[in-house]
Amino acid sequence: MRRASPALLLLAALAQPAFADTLSVAMDEVQTVTFPRQVATVNVGNPAIADITMIDDRHAFILGKSYGATNIIALNKTGEMISNTHVSVLNGQQAIVTLQRGTQRTTYNCTATRCEAAPQPGDGKESFDAASSQIATHQQAAKSAAGAGGGGGGGQ
C-alpha cells in the first residue's frame, strides 16, 4: 500500500476548483451573488442579457436585462478562474396580461386595481415603441431633475 506524501496532500488541499453555479434572475431585477474567493475581473458573456456590478471583491449585483441565457466569469488578480456562473434571465412578473389584437401583442403589468403597459420583447412595434418612448422621456426628466439639484435631501 502506498502512502501519499504530505507535500502532495497539501498541494491538493490548496488547489481549489473554479466555482460553477447557475442563477435565475427576473428581467429588470437584481440579485446578489457571493463569490467563493476574491475577484479582480468579471466578464459577461452577453451583456445584452445580463450585467454585473461589483459591490466589493467578493459580492456583486447581477441585473437581468433581457430574456435569455449567458454566463459570468470571475477571475482573480493572477487570471485564475474563480467562478463561471450560468445566468438565465426569465420573466419574473407574476401579474401579466397579454392583449392580442390580430398579429399585434401588447403586454400589461397589472395590480388588483389597474393595468399599465409594460413593453416586453415580442410586443407589437407600435405599442412597444410608444411605451418605450414614454419610459425614456420619464427617465430623462428624472436625470435632469437630479442633475439640477432636485435629487432629494433636506428642504428649506
VMD Tcl script that builds the backbone (N, CA, C; Angstrom):
set m [mol new atoms 468]
animate dup $m
set s [atomselect $m all]
$s set {name element resname resid chain x y z} {
  {N N MET 1 A 0.842 -1.177 0.000}
  {CA C MET 1 A 0.000 0.000 0.000}
  {C C MET 1 A 0.889 1.243 0.000}
  {N N ARG 2 A 0.605 2.162 -0.894}
  {CA C ARG 2 A 1.418 3.385 -0.998}
  {C C ARG 2 A 0.755 4.499 -0.222}
  {N N ARG 3 A 1.576 5.341 0.366}
  {CA C ARG 3 A 1.069 6.500 1.108}
  {C C ARG 3 A 1.398 7.759 0.330}
  {N N ALA 4 A 0.489 8.712 0.372}
  {CA C ALA 4 A 0.713 9.996 -0.290}
  {C C ALA 4 A 1.631 10.853 0.561}
  {N N SER 5 A 2.496 11.580 -0.098}
  {CA C SER 5 A 3.420 12.439 0.643}
  {C C SER 5 A 2.660 13.632 1.221}
  {N N PRO 6 A 3.108 14.157 2.353}
  {CA C PRO 6 A 2.448 15.327 2.945}
  {C C PRO 6 A 2.445 16.531 1.998}
  {N N ALA 7 A 3.487 16.708 1.202}
  {CA C ALA 7 A 3.533 17.849 0.274}
  {C C ALA 7 A 2.441 17.715 -0.786}
  {N N LEU 8 A 2.214 16.492 -1.263}
  {CA C LEU 8 A 1.173 16.259 -2.267}
  {C C LEU 8 A -0.209 16.500 -1.667}
  {N N LEU 9 A -0.417 16.075 -0.437}
  {CA C LEU 9 A -1.700 16.318 0.239}
  {C C LEU 9 A -1.941 17.816 0.432}
  {N N LEU 10 A -0.909 18.555 0.788}
  {CA C LEU 10 A -1.032 19.999 0.974}
  {C C LEU 10 A -1.360 20.683 -0.347}
  {N N LEU 11 A -0.699 20.274 -1.421}
  {CA C LEU 11 A -0.955 20.845 -2.738}
  {C C LEU 11 A -2.398 20.576 -3.176}
  {N N ALA 12 A -2.878 19.362 -2.942}
  {CA C ALA 12 A -4.257 19.016 -3.299}
  {C C ALA 12 A -5.251 19.837 -2.491}
  {N N ALA 13 A -4.941 20.090 -1.234}
  {CA C ALA 13 A -5.847 20.874 -0.393}
  {C C ALA 13 A -5.894 22.334 -0.832}
  {N N LEU 14 A -4.787 22.866 -1.334}
  {CA C LEU 14 A -4.742 24.267 -1.746}
  {C C LEU 14 A -5.345 24.498 -3.126}
  {N N ALA 15 A -5.355 23.489 -3.967}
  {CA C ALA 15 A -5.893 23.635 -5.321}
  {C C ALA 15 A -7.416 23.619 -5.234}
  {N N GLN 16 A -8.012 24.766 -5.389}
  {CA C GLN 16 A -9.461 24.868 -5.318}
  {C C GLN 16 A -10.026 24.989 -6.721}
  {N N PRO 17 A -11.001 24.156 -7.063}
  {CA C PRO 17 A -11.574 24.256 -8.401}
  {C C PRO 17 A -12.386 25.538 -8.547}
  {N N ALA 18 A -12.582 25.940 -9.791}
  {CA C ALA 18 A -13.409 27.117 -10.049}
  {C C ALA 18 A -14.840 26.814 -9.623}
  {N N PHE 19 A -15.488 27.795 -9.046}
  {CA C PHE 19 A -16.857 27.697 -8.575}
  {C C PHE 19 A -17.796 27.796 -9.769}
  {N N ALA 20 A -18.651 26.801 -9.966}
  {CA C ALA 20 A -19.630 26.830 -11.055}
  {C C ALA 20 A -21.018 26.809 -10.433}
  {N N ASP 21 A -21.875 27.675 -10.900}
  {CA C ASP 21 A -23.205 27.793 -10.326}
  {C C ASP 21 A -24.171 28.228 -11.411}
  {N N THR 22 A -25.446 28.074 -11.143}
  {CA C THR 22 A -26.468 28.600 -12.034}
  {C C THR 22 A -27.325 29.562 -11.234}
  {N N LEU 23 A -27.802 30.582 -11.910}
  {CA C LEU 23 A -28.584 31.628 -11.266}
  {C C LEU 23 A -29.702 32.021 -12.206}
  {N N SER 24 A -30.897 32.132 -11.672}
  {CA C SER 24 A -32.022 32.650 -12.438}
  {C C SER 24 A -32.380 34.006 -11.860}
  {N N VAL 25 A -32.545 34.970 -12.726}
  {CA C VAL 25 A -32.903 36.321 -12.303}
  {C C VAL 25 A -34.021 36.811 -13.218}
  {N N ALA 26 A -34.950 37.564 -12.653}
  {CA C ALA 26 A -36.047 38.108 -13.448}
  {C C ALA 26 A -35.556 39.308 -14.252}
  {N N MET 27 A -36.140 39.487 -15.421}
  {CA C MET 27 A -35.780 40.648 -16.238}
  {C C MET 27 A -36.110 41.918 -15.462}
  {N N ASP 28 A -35.208 42.890 -15.526}
  {CA C ASP 28 A -35.330 44.176 -14.848}
  {C C ASP 28 A -35.270 44.071 -13.326}
  {N N GLU 29 A -34.693 42.979 -12.825}
  {CA C GLU 29 A -34.498 42.837 -11.388}
  {C C GLU 29 A -33.038 42.516 -11.110}
  {N N VAL 30 A -32.647 42.679 -9.854}
  {CA C VAL 30 A -31.261 42.489 -9.433}
  {C C VAL 30 A -31.211 41.389 -8.376}
  {N N GLN 31 A -30.171 40.580 -8.434}
  {CA C GLN 31 A -29.874 39.618 -7.383}
  {C C GLN 31 A -28.420 39.778 -6.985}
  {N N THR 32 A -28.125 39.391 -5.757}
  {CA C THR 32 A -26.732 39.434 -5.319}
  {C C THR 32 A -26.104 38.058 -5.496}
  {N N VAL 33 A -24.813 38.066 -5.731}
  {CA C VAL 33 A -24.043 36.829 -5.829}
  {C C VAL 33 A -22.806 36.994 -4.962}
  {N N THR 34 A -22.425 35.897 -4.309}
  {CA C THR 34 A -21.221 35.880 -3.477}
  {C C THR 34 A -20.235 34.900 -4.096}
  {N N PHE 35 A -19.052 35.380 -4.379}
  {CA C PHE 35 A -18.006 34.537 -4.951}
  {C C PHE 35 A -17.238 33.851 -3.822}
  {N N PRO 36 A -16.705 32.649 -4.067}
  {CA C PRO 36 A -16.019 31.908 -3.003}
  {C C PRO 36 A -14.681 32.517 -2.588}
  {N N ARG 37 A -14.079 33.303 -3.473}
  {CA C ARG 37 A -12.791 33.955 -3.189}
  {C C ARG 37 A -12.803 35.354 -3.782}
  {N N GLN 38 A -11.765 36.131 -3.505}
  {CA C GLN 38 A -11.670 37.498 -4.015}
  {C C GLN 38 A -11.583 37.506 -5.532}
  {N N VAL 39 A -12.286 38.465 -6.136}
  {CA C VAL 39 A -12.365 38.599 -7.587}
  {C C VAL 39 A -11.711 39.911 -8.001}
  {N N ALA 40 A -10.957 39.871 -9.102}
  {CA C ALA 40 A -10.328 41.086 -9.631}
  {C C ALA 40 A -10.978 41.531 -10.936}
  {N N THR 41 A -11.465 40.575 -11.745}
  {CA C THR 41 A -12.037 40.871 -13.061}
  {C C THR 41 A -13.282 40.033 -13.273}
  {N N VAL 42 A -14.320 40.639 -13.853}
  {CA C VAL 42 A -15.513 39.881 -14.243}
  {C C VAL 42 A -15.822 40.164 -15.703}
  {N N ASN 43 A -16.317 39.143 -16.389}
  {CA C ASN 43 A -16.718 39.273 -17.784}
  {C C ASN 43 A -18.082 38.635 -17.963}
  {N N VAL 44 A -18.952 39.332 -18.705}
  {CA C VAL 44 A -20.286 38.824 -19.005}
  {C C VAL 44 A -20.278 38.319 -20.440}
  {N N GLY 45 A -20.747 37.093 -20.636}
  {CA C GLY 45 A -20.771 36.512 -21.971}
  {C C GLY 45 A -21.580 37.342 -22.954}
  {N N ASN 46 A -22.790 37.713 -22.593}
  {CA C ASN 46 A -23.649 38.530 -23.445}
  {C C ASN 46 A -24.213 39.676 -22.616}
  {N N PRO 47 A -23.605 40.861 -22.686}
  {CA C PRO 47 A -24.052 41.989 -21.870}
  {C C PRO 47 A -25.438 42.511 -22.241}
  {N N ALA 48 A -26.019 42.054 -23.344}
  {CA C ALA 48 A -27.393 42.445 -23.672}
  {C C ALA 48 A -28.389 41.668 -22.813}
  {N N ILE 49 A -27.968 40.544 -22.237}
  {CA C ILE 49 A -28.860 39.719 -21.422}
  {C C ILE 49 A -28.720 40.027 -19.937}
  {N N ALA 50 A -27.501 40.186 -19.454}
  {CA C ALA 50 A -27.273 40.438 -18.026}
  {C C ALA 50 A -26.096 41.385 -17.852}
  {N N ASP 51 A -26.074 42.038 -16.704}
  {CA C ASP 51 A -24.976 42.942 -16.375}
  {C C ASP 51 A -24.572 42.663 -14.936}
  {N N ILE 52 A -23.351 43.014 -14.604}
  {CA C ILE 52 A -22.850 42.788 -13.252}
  {C C ILE 52 A -22.197 44.062 -12.735}
  {N N THR 53 A -22.441 44.359 -11.463}
  {CA C THR 53 A -21.812 45.484 -10.783}
  {C C THR 53 A -21.192 44.952 -9.505}
  {N N MET 54 A -19.888 45.089 -9.378}
  {CA C MET 54 A -19.198 44.603 -8.187}
  {C C MET 54 A -19.500 45.521 -7.005}
  {N N ILE 55 A -19.838 44.931 -5.871}
  {CA C ILE 55 A -20.063 45.662 -4.623}
  {C C ILE 55 A -18.736 45.786 -3.890}
  {N N ASP 56 A -18.058 44.655 -3.767}
  {CA C ASP 56 A -16.708 44.591 -3.217}
  {C C ASP 56 A -16.017 43.420 -3.901}
  {N N ASP 57 A -14.882 42.956 -3.390}
  {CA C ASP 57 A -14.134 41.929 -4.119}
  {C C ASP 57 A -14.713 40.518 -4.017}
  {N N ARG 58 A -15.827 40.333 -3.288}
  {CA C ARG 58 A -16.473 39.015 -3.215}
  {C C ARG 58 A -17.972 39.048 -3.470}
  {N N HIS 59 A -18.555 40.230 -3.646}
  {CA C HIS 59 A -20.004 40.347 -3.811}
  {C C HIS 59 A -20.330 41.223 -5.013}
  {N N ALA 60 A -21.439 40.870 -5.689}
  {CA C ALA 60 A -21.826 41.627 -6.878}
  {C C ALA 60 A -23.345 41.614 -7.029}
  {N N PHE 61 A -23.855 42.609 -7.765}
  {CA C PHE 61 A -25.236 42.637 -8.191}
  {C C PHE 61 A -25.289 42.133 -9.624}
  {N N ILE 62 A -26.237 41.253 -9.925}
  {CA C ILE 62 A -26.464 40.808 -11.292}
  {C C ILE 62 A -27.847 41.295 -11.707}
  {N N LEU 63 A -27.887 42.036 -12.818}
  {CA C LEU 63 A -29.118 42.617 -13.353}
  {C C LEU 63 A -29.559 41.829 -14.574}
  {N N GLY 64 A -30.813 41.384 -14.585}
  {CA C GLY 64 A -31.394 40.745 -15.758}
  {C C GLY 64 A -31.880 41.818 -16.722}
  {N N LYS 65 A -31.261 41.906 -17.894}
  {CA C LYS 65 A -31.584 42.972 -18.850}
  {C C LYS 65 A -32.566 42.539 -19.929}
  {N N SER 66 A -32.465 41.306 -20.425}
  {CA C SER 66 A -33.401 40.797 -21.426}
  {C C SER 66 A -33.422 39.281 -21.327}
  {N N TYR 67 A -34.459 38.671 -21.886}
  {CA C TYR 67 A -34.616 37.222 -21.802}
  {C C TYR 67 A -33.452 36.509 -22.460}
  {N N GLY 68 A -33.083 35.378 -21.873}
  {CA C GLY 68 A -32.045 34.563 -22.477}
  {C C GLY 68 A -31.134 33.961 -21.425}
  {N N ALA 69 A -30.030 33.412 -21.901}
  {CA C ALA 69 A -29.041 32.795 -21.021}
  {C C ALA 69 A -27.659 33.280 -21.414}
  {N N THR 70 A -26.817 33.450 -20.422}
  {CA C THR 70 A -25.432 33.853 -20.637}
  {C C THR 70 A -24.615 33.316 -19.468}
  {N N ASN 71 A -23.371 33.710 -19.389}
  {CA C ASN 71 A -22.564 33.329 -18.239}
  {C C ASN 71 A -21.732 34.523 -17.792}
  {N N ILE 72 A -21.269 34.428 -16.562}
  {CA C ILE 72 A -20.391 35.452 -15.988}
  {C C ILE 72 A -19.173 34.721 -15.438}
  {N N ILE 73 A -18.011 35.137 -15.916}
  {CA C ILE 73 A -16.756 34.533 -15.471}
  {C C ILE 73 A -16.038 35.530 -14.580}
  {N N ALA 74 A -15.580 35.044 -13.431}
  {CA C ALA 74 A -14.832 35.871 -12.482}
  {C C ALA 74 A -13.414 35.323 -12.367}
  {N N LEU 75 A -12.444 36.241 -12.415}
  {CA C LEU 75 A -11.030 35.864 -12.335}
  {C C LEU 75 A -10.382 36.557 -11.143}
  {N N ASN 76 A -9.362 35.923 -10.576}
  {CA C ASN 76 A -8.602 36.590 -9.521}
  {C C ASN 76 A -7.514 37.456 -10.155}
  {N N LYS 77 A -6.679 38.082 -9.334}
  {CA C LYS 77 A -5.697 39.024 -9.900}
  {C C LYS 77 A -4.588 38.344 -10.689}
  {N N THR 78 A -4.436 37.021 -10.567}
  {CA C THR 78 A -3.446 36.312 -11.386}
  {C C THR 78 A -4.062 35.725 -12.650}
  {N N GLY 79 A -5.363 35.949 -12.854}
  {CA C GLY 79 A -6.044 35.470 -14.051}
  {C C GLY 79 A -6.656 34.090 -13.911}
  {N N GLU 80 A -6.586 33.517 -12.730}
  {CA C GLU 80 A -7.183 32.204 -12.483}
  {C C GLU 80 A -8.706 32.335 -12.366}
  {N N MET 81 A -9.453 31.406 -12.989}
  {CA C MET 81 A -10.907 31.468 -12.924}
  {C C MET 81 A -11.391 31.098 -11.531}
  {N N ILE 82 A -12.179 31.995 -10.948}
  {CA C ILE 82 A -12.759 31.791 -9.626}
  {C C ILE 82 A -14.164 31.220 -9.764}
  {N N SER 83 A -14.893 31.704 -10.773}
  {CA C SER 83 A -16.291 31.319 -10.924}
  {C C SER 83 A -16.707 31.391 -12.383}
  {N N ASN 84 A -17.592 30.474 -12.762}
  {CA C ASN 84 A -18.255 30.508 -14.059}
  {C C ASN 84 A -19.739 30.307 -13.763}
  {N N THR 85 A -20.458 31.397 -13.606}
  {CA C THR 85 A -21.862 31.359 -13.219}
  {C C THR 85 A -22.736 31.459 -14.457}
  {N N HIS 86 A -23.609 30.480 -14.646}
  {CA C HIS 86 A -24.551 30.488 -15.757}
  {C C HIS 86 A -25.799 31.235 -15.303}
  {N N VAL 87 A -26.204 32.232 -16.088}
  {CA C VAL 87 A -27.313 33.106 -15.725}
  {C C VAL 87 A -28.444 32.941 -16.727}
  {N N SER 88 A -29.644 32.648 -16.216}
  {CA C SER 88 A -30.852 32.604 -17.037}
  {C C SER 88 A -31.722 33.784 -16.635}
  {N N VAL 89 A -32.094 34.593 -17.612}
  {CA C VAL 89 A -32.966 35.732 -17.341}
  {C C VAL 89 A -34.368 35.352 -17.800}
  {N N LEU 90 A -35.293 35.404 -16.855}
  {CA C LEU 90 A -36.658 34.965 -17.078}
  {C C LEU 90 A -37.632 36.100 -16.810}
  {N N ASN 91 A -38.879 35.886 -17.188}
  {CA C ASN 91 A -39.917 36.855 -16.885}
  {C C ASN 91 A -40.375 36.610 -15.457}
  {N N GLY 92 A -40.088 37.529 -14.559}
  {CA C GLY 92 A -40.410 37.350 -13.159}
  {C C GLY 92 A -41.694 38.017 -12.731}
  {N N GLN 93 A -42.340 38.750 -13.606}
  {CA C GLN 93 A -43.564 39.434 -13.224}
  {C C GLN 93 A -44.698 38.414 -13.139}
  {N N GLN 94 A -45.430 38.438 -12.058}
  {CA C GLN 94 A -46.476 37.452 -11.836}
  {C C GLN 94 A -47.830 37.896 -12.383}
  {N N ALA 95 A -48.097 39.177 -12.463}
  {CA C ALA 95 A -49.417 39.672 -12.852}
  {C C ALA 95 A -49.360 40.313 -14.235}
  {N N ILE 96 A -49.128 39.482 -15.237}
  {CA C ILE 96 A -49.012 39.991 -16.608}
  {C C ILE 96 A -50.262 39.626 -17.391}
  {N N VAL 97 A -50.755 40.599 -18.129}
  {CA C VAL 97 A -51.862 40.370 -19.049}
  {C C VAL 97 A -51.343 40.669 -20.443}
  {N N THR 98 A -51.565 39.740 -21.364}
  {CA C THR 98 A -51.149 39.928 -22.745}
  {C C THR 98 A -52.390 40.097 -23.601}
  {N N LEU 99 A -52.475 41.233 -24.286}
  {CA C LEU 99 A -53.597 41.532 -25.174}
  {C C LEU 99 A -53.148 41.273 -26.602}
  {N N GLN 100 A -53.862 40.392 -27.275}
  {CA C GLN 100 A -53.536 40.040 -28.653}
  {C C GLN 100 A -54.611 40.617 -29.569}
  {N N ARG 101 A -54.227 41.522 -30.464}
  {CA C ARG 101 A -55.135 42.106 -31.460}
  {C C ARG 101 A -54.604 41.734 -32.830}
  {N N GLY 102 A -55.166 40.689 -33.411}
  {CA C GLY 102 A -54.631 40.208 -34.681}
  {C C GLY 102 A -53.213 39.732 -34.464}
  {N N THR 103 A -52.282 40.308 -35.189}
  {CA C THR 103 A -50.882 39.919 -35.037}
  {C C THR 103 A -50.132 40.824 -34.056}
  {N N GLN 104 A -50.792 41.848 -33.543}
  {CA C GLN 104 A -50.144 42.787 -32.622}
  {C C GLN 104 A -50.388 42.365 -31.173}
  {N N ARG 105 A -49.328 42.317 -30.401}
  {CA C ARG 105 A -49.412 41.943 -28.998}
  {C C ARG 105 A -49.002 43.134 -28.147}
  {N N THR 106 A -49.714 43.337 -27.027}
  {CA C THR 106 A -49.359 44.361 -26.051}
  {C C THR 106 A -49.360 43.704 -24.679}
  {N N THR 107 A -48.336 43.978 -23.883}
  {CA C THR 107 A -48.211 43.383 -22.559}
  {C C THR 107 A -48.484 44.436 -21.492}
  {N N TYR 108 A -49.234 44.039 -20.469}
  {CA C TYR 108 A -49.573 44.923 -19.357}
  {C C TYR 108 A -49.155 44.266 -18.053}
  {N N ASN 109 A -48.702 45.074 -17.109}
  {CA C ASN 109 A -48.409 44.632 -15.754}
  {C C ASN 109 A -49.569 45.131 -14.897}
  {N N CYS 110 A -50.240 44.212 -14.223}
  {CA C CYS 110 A -51.478 44.566 -13.536}
  {C C CYS 110 A -51.380 44.372 -12.029}
  {N N THR 111 A -52.109 45.239 -11.324}
  {CA C THR 111 A -52.341 45.082 -9.891}
  {C C THR 111 A -53.827 44.780 -9.730}
  {N N ALA 112 A -54.318 44.790 -8.511}
  {CA C ALA 112 A -55.732 44.495 -8.275}
  {C C ALA 112 A -56.641 45.577 -8.847}
  {N N THR 113 A -56.122 46.803 -8.996}
  {CA C THR 113 A -56.995 47.910 -9.411}
  {C C THR 113 A -56.688 48.499 -10.786}
  {N N ARG 114 A -55.513 48.250 -11.347}
  {CA C ARG 114 A -55.200 48.852 -12.643}
  {C C ARG 114 A -54.102 48.105 -13.370}
  {N N CYS 115 A -54.052 48.315 -14.691}
  {CA C CYS 115 A -53.013 47.739 -15.533}
  {C C CYS 115 A -52.272 48.868 -16.236}
  {N N GLU 116 A -50.966 48.693 -16.380}
  {CA C GLU 116 A -50.143 49.664 -17.102}
  {C C GLU 116 A -49.314 48.935 -18.144}
  {N N ALA 117 A -49.091 49.599 -19.264}
  {CA C ALA 117 A -48.288 48.999 -20.331}
  {C C ALA 117 A -46.895 48.670 -19.800}
  {N N ALA 118 A -46.436 47.477 -20.120}
  {CA C ALA 118 A -45.104 47.011 -19.716}
  {C C ALA 118 A -44.457 46.381 -20.939}
  {N N PRO 119 A -43.808 47.194 -21.786}
  {CA C PRO 119 A -43.275 46.661 -23.041}
  {C C PRO 119 A -42.331 45.488 -22.814}
  {N N GLN 120 A -42.554 44.431 -23.585}
  {CA C GLN 120 A -41.752 43.227 -23.498}
  {C C GLN 120 A -41.282 42.855 -24.898}
  {N N PRO 121 A -40.133 42.186 -25.006}
  {CA C PRO 121 A -39.723 41.682 -26.320}
  {C C PRO 121 A -40.832 40.807 -26.901}
  {N N GLY 122 A -41.179 41.042 -28.139}
  {CA C GLY 122 A -42.251 40.300 -28.793}
  {C C GLY 122 A -43.531 41.088 -28.933}
  {N N ASP 123 A -43.640 42.214 -28.213}
  {CA C ASP 123 A -44.816 43.071 -28.363}
  {C C ASP 123 A -44.804 43.716 -29.739}
  {N N GLY 124 A -45.988 44.142 -30.189}
  {CA C GLY 124 A -46.088 44.842 -31.466}
  {C C GLY 124 A -45.242 46.102 -31.458}
  {N N LYS 125 A -44.677 46.453 -32.610}
  {CA C LYS 125 A -43.770 47.598 -32.718}
  {C C LYS 125 A -44.419 48.887 -32.257}
  {N N GLU 126 A -45.657 49.124 -32.660}
  {CA C GLU 126 A -46.329 50.381 -32.329}
  {C C GLU 126 A -46.510 50.553 -30.816}
  {N N SER 127 A -47.046 49.538 -30.143}
  {CA C SER 127 A -47.266 49.659 -28.698}
  {C C SER 127 A -45.935 49.639 -27.939}
  {N N PHE 128 A -44.980 48.818 -28.398}
  {CA C PHE 128 A -43.674 48.745 -27.742}
  {C C PHE 128 A -42.962 50.093 -27.841}
  {N N ASP 129 A -42.926 50.675 -29.050}
  {CA C ASP 129 A -42.243 51.954 -29.243}
  {C C ASP 129 A -42.901 53.074 -28.451}
  {N N ALA 130 A -44.236 53.094 -28.409}
  {CA C ALA 130 A -44.941 54.146 -27.671}
  {C C ALA 130 A -44.622 54.075 -26.178}
  {N N ALA 131 A -44.724 52.875 -25.600}
  {CA C ALA 131 A -44.447 52.730 -24.168}
  {C C ALA 131 A -42.974 52.986 -23.869}
  {N N SER 132 A -42.090 52.479 -24.711}
  {CA C SER 132 A -40.649 52.689 -24.500}
  {C C SER 132 A -40.295 54.167 -24.576}
  {N N SER 133 A -40.923 54.904 -25.487}
  {CA C SER 133 A -40.675 56.336 -25.621}
  {C C SER 133 A -41.110 57.084 -24.360}
  {N N GLN 134 A -42.257 56.710 -23.820}
  {CA C GLN 134 A -42.733 57.353 -22.589}
  {C C GLN 134 A -41.791 57.066 -21.425}
  {N N ILE 135 A -41.319 55.833 -21.340}
  {CA C ILE 135 A -40.392 55.469 -20.267}
  {C C ILE 135 A -39.092 56.257 -20.408}
  {N N ALA 136 A -38.560 56.362 -21.633}
  {CA C ALA 136 A -37.311 57.097 -21.863}
  {C C ALA 136 A -37.479 58.571 -21.512}
  {N N THR 137 A -38.624 59.160 -21.871}
  {CA C THR 137 A -38.891 60.566 -21.544}
  {C C THR 137 A -38.938 60.758 -20.027}
  {N N HIS 138 A -39.591 59.839 -19.331}
  {CA C HIS 138 A -39.686 59.911 -17.874}
  {C C HIS 138 A -38.299 59.801 -17.232}
  {N N GLN 139 A -37.483 58.849 -17.724}
  {CA C GLN 139 A -36.141 58.676 -17.171}
  {C C GLN 139 A -35.273 59.897 -17.421}
  {N N GLN 140 A -35.383 60.500 -18.597}
  {CA C GLN 140 A -34.595 61.687 -18.908}
  {C C GLN 140 A -34.993 62.853 -18.009}
  {N N ALA 141 A -36.294 63.004 -17.756}
  {CA C ALA 141 A -36.761 64.068 -16.867}
  {C C ALA 141 A -36.222 63.859 -15.455}
  {N N ALA 142 A -36.188 62.608 -14.999}
  {CA C ALA 142 A -35.666 62.313 -13.665}
  {C C ALA 142 A -34.170 62.612 -13.586}
  {N N LYS 143 A -33.419 62.260 -14.640}
  {CA C LYS 143 A -31.986 62.551 -14.664}
  {C C LYS 143 A -31.735 64.052 -14.666}
  {N N SER 144 A -32.533 64.786 -15.437}
  {CA C SER 144 A -32.372 66.246 -15.498}
  {C C SER 144 A -32.662 66.878 -14.146}
  {N N ALA 145 A -33.712 66.404 -13.487}
  {CA C ALA 145 A -34.057 66.936 -12.168}
  {C C ALA 145 A -32.969 66.634 -11.155}
  {N N ALA 146 A -32.398 65.423 -11.221}
  {CA C ALA 146 A -31.331 65.048 -10.295}
  {C C ALA 146 A -30.072 65.895 -10.553}
  {N N GLY 147 A -29.785 66.162 -11.824}
  {CA C GLY 147 A -28.618 66.969 -12.177}
  {C C GLY 147 A -28.778 68.430 -11.794}
  {N N ALA 148 A -30.019 68.881 -11.680}
  {CA C ALA 148 A -30.280 70.281 -11.333}
  {C C ALA 148 A -30.378 70.476 -9.827}
  {N N GLY 149 A -30.061 69.425 -9.070}
  {CA C GLY 149 A -30.104 69.556 -7.629}
  {C C GLY 149 A -31.458 69.205 -7.060}
  {N N GLY 150 A -32.344 68.663 -7.861}
  {CA C GLY 150 A -33.655 68.287 -7.367}
  {C C GLY 150 A -33.692 66.878 -6.856}
  {N N GLY 151 A -32.532 66.293 -6.600}
  {CA C GLY 151 A -32.448 64.879 -6.228}
  {C C GLY 151 A -32.576 64.603 -4.757}
  {N N GLY 152 A -33.565 65.143 -4.075}
  {CA C GLY 152 A -33.823 64.788 -2.690}
  {C C GLY 152 A -32.951 65.555 -1.727}
  {N N GLY 153 A -33.033 65.152 -0.493}
  {CA C GLY 153 A -32.256 65.816 0.533}
  {C C GLY 153 A -33.132 66.786 1.304}
  {N N GLY 154 A -32.533 67.552 2.131}
  {CA C GLY 154 A -33.265 68.447 3.026}
  {C C GLY 154 A -33.966 69.571 2.305}
  {N N GLY 155 A -35.040 70.028 2.886}
  {CA C GLY 155 A -35.811 71.135 2.315}
  {C C GLY 155 A -35.467 72.433 2.992}
  {N N GLN 156 A -35.927 73.519 2.414}
  {CA C GLN 156 A -35.663 74.830 3.018}
  {C C GLN 156 A -36.955 75.484 3.357}
}
mol reanalyze $m
mol bondsrecalc $m
mol representation Tube
mol addrep $m
